[in-house]
């Protein structure tokens, strides 16, 4: 529910308090960002987990790894790269704090607390990577069409085409590294038995 609150506050600020000429359109455009999407995925996943129909399904359980990785990457990228250059104001500051820090930390705590009930396999990574790869394709396509690559480390006019390729490859490798670490950490209990 905190993910929903963070998204709501951020969208509310963009739509009604930022002075945008088309507030609804500005709020919808906000969904372009990985942070908003990853928080939405967290809210959707944990909302669906309240239903027995979903919570007992093996594929649904394995998707928790992807959800945790998406929001953890949101946290790590924001904390290390974007936080120093981003200056949110008003409700956007509160929404940003929820979306970039509180929700990711709560998901990480959830993974730690319930680690004995969670088991992931390497094959799960193939499912997990589908969303980030699709997002990168969207991001690059959107950037080509509009000239706005949304994030400073993807801006072709600053990093160049080679820089964009390098950053994209680094993002995929970073995602794979975090995924393999998650599988390894949560597979240790199986190996110990």
Residue pairs with C-beta under 8 A, 6 or more apart in sequence:
1 43
1 46
2 98
2 102
2 103
2 106
3 39
3 40
3 42
3 43
3 46
3 98
3 99
3 103
4 43
5 95
5 98
6 39
6 94
6 95
6 96
6 97
6 98
6 99
6 102
6 103
7 36
7 39
7 40
7 43
7 95
7 99
8 95
9 91
9 92
9 94
9 95
9 98
10 30
10 36
10 91
10 92
10 95
10 96
10 99
11 27
11 30
11 36
11 95
12 91
12 95
13 88
13 90
13 91
13 92
13 95
14 20
14 23
14 26
14 27
14 29
14 30
14 92
15 23
15 24
15 26
15 27
16 23
17 90
17 91
17 92
18 26
18 92
20 26
30 36
31 37
31 40
32 142
32 150
33 150
34 70
34 73
34 74
34 77
34 135
35 74
35 78
35 99
35 100
36 99
37 70
37 135
38 70
38 71
38 73
38 74
39 71
39 74
39 98
39 99
39 103
41 67
41 70
41 71
41 131
42 67
42 70
42 71
42 103
42 107
45 63
45 64
45 67
48 54
48 55
48 60
49 55
49 60
54 60
55 61
59 127
61 118
62 120
62 121
62 124
62 127
63 127
63 128
64 111
64 118
65 118
65 120
65 124
65 125
65 128
65 179
65 182
65 183
65 186
66 124
66 127
66 128
66 131
67 107
68 107
68 108
68 110
68 111
68 182
69 128
69 175
69 178
69 179
69 182
70 131
70 132
71 103
71 104
71 107
72 104
72 107
72 108
72 178
73 132
73 174
73 175
73 178
74 99
74 100
74 104
75 100
75 101
75 104
75 105
75 108
78 86
78 100
78 101
79 100
79 101
81 152
81 153
82 151
82 152
83 100
85 152
86 96
88 95
88 96
111 118
111 186
115 185
115 186
115 189
116 189
118 186
119 186
119 187
119 189
119 190
120 182
120 183
120 186
120 187
121 183
121 187
122 180
122 183
124 183
125 176
125 179
125 180
125 183
128 179
129 172
129 175
129 176
129 179
132 171
132 172
132 175
133 172
136 168
136 171
136 172
139 149
139 150
139 151
139 154
140 149
140 154
140 164
140 168
142 148
142 149
142 150
143 149
143 150
143 154
143 155
143 156
147 157
149 155
149 156
149 164
152 158
153 159
153 167
154 164
154 167
154 168
156 163
156 164
159 166
159 167
